[in-house]
Amino acid sequence: MIKVDKKIVGYAVNQPAAEEKEAKREFKREAGGGDRADVIRMHEKLERPEMLVGSTYKVKTPVSDHAMYVTINDIILNEGTPYEKRRPFEVFINSKNLDHYQWIVALTRIISAVFRKGGDVAFLVEELKAVFDPRGGYWQPGGRFMPSIIAELGHVIEKHLIMIGLIGTPELDAGQQQLIAAKRAEYEESRRQKDAFSKNNYPDGAQLCGKCNTAALILMDGCQTCLSCGDSKCG
């Protein structure tokens, strides 16, 4: 104990040195061992650097007179090492249409928070693509049906995650590709007359597929088969 025999005229709180502060900052790392360097993982305590790498996507829908511009910025982890990775860090949506301003701001903040949390963020794609507009969706050029603007944002994020290598490109196996090619050739042979001005990549008269939302579902031999994703009612 220390006896104070003088009048206290002031006080100060001891602060740790700057070096000690820096040493106490916690980063989630994966220990390398040996000559392998530590690998920094994406987590919520990771501070935003001064510069991020990003991509901007234009979304023009028939339900709005103004286009939306979706910008997704990525952070580079372990830059300059063999473990360098590009991960999404934040998203911004800009549009002249102020009718959607509130939900656009809310959506960008929530998605950015999920990105910065780290872990598996690919679930956002399926969650957004599953949102339906009660007033009805719209068709994209090429025959793909979009159930809502939110669903198209999900497709944009999916395209970006594929581009940076976070998720793989959905591909059909050899059997499905062979089945689609055979069904398509047989169907086009039975209906040679086609609209010369049609820009659709699939035969005329194809119906909407409930799995991939593409007008590529045809009926052959009493079996409905999608020429886009390979989904078949016959298994």
C-alpha positions as CSV (number, residue, x, y, z in Angstrom):
1,M,0.0,0.0,0.0
2,I,1.1,3.6,-0.7
3,K,0.2,6.3,1.8
4,V,-0.7,9.6,0.3
5,D,0.3,12.4,2.6
6,K,-0.1,15.3,0.1
7,K,-3.1,17.0,-1.6
8,I,-4.0,15.4,-4.9
9,V,-4.0,18.0,-7.6
10,G,-4.3,15.7,-10.7
11,Y,-4.2,12.2,-12.1
12,A,-3.3,10.3,-15.2
13,V,-4.0,6.8,-16.5
14,N,-1.1,4.7,-17.6
15,Q,-1.5,3.7,-21.3
16,P,0.3,0.8,-22.9
17,A,3.0,1.7,-25.4
18,A,2.1,1.7,-29.1
19,E,4.2,-1.4,-29.7
20,E,2.2,-3.3,-27.1
21,K,-1.1,-2.2,-28.6
22,E,-0.1,-3.4,-32.0
23,A,1.1,-6.7,-30.6
24,K,-2.3,-7.3,-28.9
25,R,-4.3,-6.9,-32.0
26,E,-5.9,-10.3,-32.8
27,F,-6.0,-11.7,-36.3
28,K,-7.4,-15.0,-37.1
29,R,-4.5,-16.9,-38.7
30,E,-3.8,-20.4,-39.8
31,A,-0.4,-21.5,-38.5
32,G,1.8,-22.6,-41.3
33,G,4.6,-24.4,-39.5
34,G,8.1,-24.8,-40.8
35,D,8.9,-22.3,-43.6
36,R,5.2,-21.7,-44.3
37,A,4.0,-18.2,-43.5
38,D,0.8,-17.6,-41.5
39,V,-2.3,-17.3,-43.6
40,I,-4.7,-14.5,-42.8
41,R,-8.4,-15.5,-43.1
42,M,-11.4,-13.3,-43.6
43,H,-13.0,-12.2,-40.3
44,E,-15.0,-9.3,-38.9
45,K,-12.0,-7.7,-37.1
46,L,-10.1,-7.2,-40.3
47,E,-9.8,-3.5,-40.9
48,R,-10.7,-2.0,-44.3
49,P,-7.6,-1.0,-46.3
50,E,-7.3,2.4,-48.0
51,M,-7.8,0.8,-51.5
52,L,-10.0,-2.1,-52.6
53,V,-10.3,-3.8,-55.9
54,G,-13.8,-3.9,-57.3
55,S,-16.1,-4.6,-60.3
56,T,-19.3,-2.8,-61.3
57,Y,-22.2,-4.5,-63.0
58,K,-25.1,-2.8,-64.8
59,V,-28.6,-4.2,-64.1
60,K,-31.3,-2.9,-66.5
61,T,-34.8,-4.3,-65.8
62,P,-38.0,-3.7,-67.8
63,V,-39.8,-2.8,-64.6
64,S,-37.8,0.4,-64.0
65,D,-36.8,3.3,-66.3
66,H,-33.4,3.6,-64.6
67,A,-30.6,1.1,-64.5
68,M,-28.9,0.0,-61.2
69,Y,-25.1,-0.2,-60.9
70,V,-23.9,-2.9,-58.5
71,T,-20.3,-2.4,-57.3
72,I,-18.6,-5.2,-55.3
73,N,-15.3,-4.4,-53.8
74,D,-12.8,-7.2,-52.8
75,I,-10.0,-7.3,-50.3
76,I,-6.8,-9.1,-51.2
77,L,-5.6,-11.4,-48.5
78,N,-2.0,-12.6,-48.2
79,E,-1.0,-10.4,-51.1
80,G,2.3,-11.4,-52.7
81,T,2.3,-14.9,-51.2
82,P,1.3,-18.3,-52.7
83,Y,-1.8,-18.1,-50.5
84,E,-3.1,-14.9,-52.0
85,K,-6.9,-14.8,-52.1
86,R,-9.5,-12.3,-53.3
87,R,-12.6,-12.1,-51.1
88,P,-15.7,-9.8,-51.3
89,F,-15.6,-7.1,-48.7
90,E,-18.5,-4.6,-49.4
91,V,-21.2,-3.9,-52.0
92,F,-22.8,-0.7,-53.2
93,I,-25.9,-0.2,-55.4
94,N,-26.5,3.1,-57.2
95,S,-29.6,4.1,-59.1
96,K,-31.5,7.2,-60.1
97,N,-34.7,5.5,-59.0
98,L,-35.4,6.7,-55.5
99,D,-38.4,4.4,-55.1
100,H,-36.1,1.6,-53.9
101,Y,-33.7,3.8,-51.9
102,Q,-34.6,2.4,-48.5
103,W,-34.3,-1.3,-49.2
104,I,-31.2,-0.7,-51.4
105,V,-29.4,0.9,-48.4
106,A,-30.6,-1.8,-46.0
107,L,-29.6,-4.6,-48.4
108,T,-26.1,-3.2,-49.1
109,R,-25.4,-2.9,-45.4
110,I,-26.5,-6.4,-44.6
111,I,-24.7,-8.0,-47.5
112,S,-21.5,-6.0,-46.7
113,A,-21.8,-7.1,-43.0
114,V,-22.1,-10.8,-44.1
115,F,-19.1,-10.4,-46.5
116,R,-16.9,-8.9,-43.7
117,K,-18.0,-11.7,-41.2
118,G,-16.1,-14.2,-43.4
119,G,-16.8,-17.9,-43.7
120,D,-19.0,-19.3,-46.4
121,V,-20.9,-16.4,-48.0
122,A,-22.1,-18.3,-51.0
123,F,-25.5,-19.0,-49.3
124,L,-26.4,-15.4,-50.1
125,V,-26.7,-16.3,-53.7
126,E,-29.5,-18.9,-53.2
127,E,-31.3,-16.7,-50.6
128,L,-31.5,-13.7,-53.0
129,K,-32.3,-15.8,-56.0
130,A,-35.3,-17.3,-54.1
131,V,-37.0,-13.9,-53.6
132,F,-40.2,-13.5,-55.7
133,D,-42.0,-10.2,-56.5
134,P,-45.7,-10.6,-55.7
135,R,-46.5,-8.3,-58.6
136,G,-44.7,-10.7,-61.0
137,G,-41.2,-11.0,-62.5
138,Y,-39.8,-10.3,-65.9
139,W,-37.9,-11.9,-68.8
140,Q,-34.3,-11.3,-69.6
141,P,-33.0,-11.3,-73.2
142,G,-32.2,-14.9,-74.0
143,G,-35.2,-16.5,-72.3
144,R,-34.2,-16.4,-68.6
145,F,-37.0,-15.5,-66.2
146,M,-36.2,-13.3,-63.2
147,P,-38.8,-13.5,-60.4
148,S,-37.7,-10.2,-58.9
149,I,-35.0,-7.5,-58.9
150,I,-33.5,-9.0,-55.7
151,A,-33.2,-12.3,-57.6
152,E,-31.2,-10.6,-60.3
153,L,-28.9,-9.1,-57.7
154,G,-28.4,-12.7,-56.5
155,H,-27.3,-13.7,-60.0
156,V,-24.9,-10.7,-60.1
157,I,-23.3,-11.7,-56.8
158,E,-23.1,-15.3,-58.1
159,K,-21.3,-14.1,-61.3
160,H,-18.9,-12.1,-59.2
161,L,-18.1,-15.0,-56.8
162,I,-17.4,-17.3,-59.8
163,M,-15.2,-14.6,-61.3
164,I,-13.0,-14.3,-58.2
165,G,-12.9,-18.1,-57.7
166,L,-14.9,-18.3,-54.5
167,I,-17.4,-20.7,-56.0
168,G,-17.1,-23.0,-59.0
169,T,-19.0,-22.7,-62.3
170,P,-22.0,-24.9,-62.3
171,E,-21.4,-27.6,-65.0
172,L,-23.3,-30.5,-66.2
173,D,-21.8,-34.0,-66.2
174,A,-21.0,-35.8,-69.4
175,G,-24.2,-37.8,-69.3
176,Q,-26.4,-34.8,-69.0
177,Q,-24.6,-32.9,-71.7
178,Q,-25.0,-35.9,-74.1
179,L,-28.7,-36.2,-73.2
180,I,-29.3,-32.5,-73.9
181,A,-27.4,-32.6,-77.2
182,A,-29.4,-35.6,-78.4
183,K,-32.7,-34.2,-77.3
184,R,-32.0,-30.8,-78.8
185,A,-30.9,-32.3,-82.2
186,E,-34.0,-34.5,-82.3
187,Y,-36.3,-31.7,-81.4
188,E,-34.8,-29.2,-83.9
189,E,-35.0,-31.9,-86.6
190,S,-38.7,-32.3,-86.0
191,R,-39.3,-28.6,-86.1
192,R,-37.0,-27.2,-88.8
193,Q,-39.0,-24.1,-89.4
194,K,-37.8,-21.4,-87.0
195,D,-38.2,-17.7,-86.6
196,A,-35.3,-16.1,-88.5
197,F,-35.4,-13.1,-86.2
198,S,-35.5,-14.9,-83.0
199,K,-32.5,-14.4,-80.7
200,N,-33.4,-17.2,-78.3
201,N,-30.7,-19.9,-77.9
202,Y,-33.3,-22.6,-77.5
203,P,-36.0,-24.0,-79.8
204,D,-39.2,-22.2,-80.4
205,G,-42.1,-23.4,-78.3
206,A,-39.8,-24.4,-75.4
207,Q,-41.5,-23.9,-72.0
208,L,-40.2,-22.4,-68.7
209,C,-38.1,-24.7,-66.6
210,G,-39.0,-24.6,-62.9
211,K,-35.4,-25.4,-61.8
212,C,-33.3,-22.8,-63.8
213,N,-36.1,-20.4,-64.8
214,T,-35.1,-20.7,-68.5
215,A,-37.5,-21.2,-71.5
216,A,-35.7,-24.4,-72.5
217,L,-38.1,-27.1,-71.4
218,I,-39.2,-29.4,-74.3
219,L,-41.4,-32.5,-74.5
220,M,-39.9,-35.5,-76.3
221,D,-41.2,-39.1,-76.0
222,G,-43.6,-38.0,-73.3
223,C,-40.7,-36.7,-71.1
224,Q,-40.1,-33.1,-70.3
225,T,-36.4,-32.3,-70.5
226,C,-34.6,-28.9,-69.9
227,L,-32.0,-28.1,-72.5
228,S,-30.3,-25.6,-70.2
229,C,-29.8,-27.4,-66.9
230,G,-30.6,-31.0,-67.9
231,D,-33.5,-31.4,-65.5
232,S,-35.8,-34.2,-66.6
233,K,-39.1,-35.4,-65.3
234,C,-38.0,-39.0,-66.2
235,G,-35.1,-39.0,-63.8
